[in-house]
Amino acid sequence: MQYLFKRLLFLFVLCLLVTGCTQGPTDTPPLARVNGKVMLDGKPLPSGSVQFTPDKNRGTTGRMALGNINEDGTFELMTIRSGDGAQVGYHLVAIESYASAAFDPNQPVNQAPKSLIPKHYTDPETSELTAEVKSGEENFLLFDLKSKP
């Protein structure tokens, strides 16, 4: 009987340890899945990244979320793990996309890559792009960028 009790106690403690370690940080605010599409002048932006920064001025604080832009312009955000989304609340949005040039031995190595979009979109403070992430809803966002103002 004592052997059975010790074994059950061991399994109980093991379960607590396993579930406690897999839940992730407990200080993470609620997250919601976020995906969307980035367009440039009506066409899908074929590469780049999307960054959501919590908008402190609107009461959202915490971690930023990031997502890579696919060839068809779609993206999915992550905060901690792939596909987990972004914090519920208001965000400032920045988007980056750079041309990938083939290696040219005649060009300087330290030359910055050419941006495919206007520079103001790359900074969450100047992009004028915002988003609200809502709990329990499909958060599909469309960002339609313009190459000329």
N, C-alpha and C positions, 0 to 999 in steps of 0.2 A: 504494500500500500504506500509506504514512504517513497519507494522507487517511482511509482506512478505519479505521486504528487510532485517530486523533484523534476520529473520529465515534463509534466504539464507546466510547471512554473518556468522551466527553461524555454519551452516553446512560446509561452506568453511573453516573456521578456524579449525573445528573439523577434517576435511579431512586432512588438512596440518599437524596437530598434530599427527594423526594416522600414516600417511605415513612417517613422519619424525622420529617417534619412532621405526618403524619396519624395517627401512633400515639398521640399525646397524651402527657401527663406520664408519665415512667418511674418516678416515686416513688409511683404510685398502687397501693395494695394490691389484691389480687384482688377483683373484683366478681362478683356473681351477680344474675341477674334476680329481682325481687321484685314481686309484685302481690298484691292481696287485696281485702277488702271490710270496710267499717265499718258497723256496725249500731248503732242507738240504740233501746233497748227493743224489740228484735225487728224493727225496720223499717230499711231502708237510710238512712243519713245522706246527704242529697241534695247536699251541697256541703261544701267545706272543704279541709284539707290534712293530710297525714301527714308527720311528721318522724322519721327514725331518727338518733339520736346514738350514735356508738360508745361502748360501756360500758368505760371505762378500768379499772374495778374488776375486770372479767372478762377483761382482756388485749386488748381491741380499741381501737385508737387510729386517728385519721385523720379523714377527711371525713364530714360528715353527708350523708344522702340525703333527698330531698323528693319528694312526689307530691301531685297534686291529686285530690280526691275528685269523682267523676262523679255524675250524678243518681241512678244505681242503686247508689251506695255503693262502687263499685269504685275502685281506685287502682293506679297503677304507679309505682314509685320510679325516681329518677334521681340520680346523683352528679355526673357530668360532662356526659353527653349523655342525651337523652330515651331512656328505656327501658333504660339500661345497668345499673340496679339499685342495690344497696347493697354495701358491703364485706362480705366473708365474716367472720362472727364475731357477737358479742353486741351488742345495741343497746337503748338506752332509747328509748321511743316517746312522742311527744306528738301530739295531734290537736287541730285548731282548726276551728271552724265558727261562722260568724256570720250572723245574719239580714241580708238586704239590704233595707233599707227604702226606700220611694219617697221622693223629695225632698219635704220639708214645709217651706215657708218660715216657718212658725210655730215650728219646733223649732230649738234652738241648733245651729250648724254643728259645733261641737267635741264634740258628744255621742258617746260611744263606742258602737259597734254592739253589739247584744245577742248574747251567746253562745248558741248552740243546744244546747250541752252543758255539764255542770258544769265549773267553772273548773279543778279539779285535773287534768283530762285535758290541759290546754294546756301543762303543764310536764313535761318528761321526768323531773324529779326527784320529782314528786308523783303522776304519773299511775298508777303501779304497772303500766304496760304495758311489756312487754319482748318481744324477738324474737331468735331466732337465725337468721342467714342462713347457709345451707349451700351449699358449692360442688357443682356438678353435680347439684343437685336442683331440683325445682319448689318454689319458695318462695312458696306461696300462704298468706296469713295472714288470719285472721278476727278482727276486734276487735269485741266485743259490749259496747258501752257502756251504762251504766244512768243514767237521769236522776235517780234517787234511790238513795242507798246501801242 
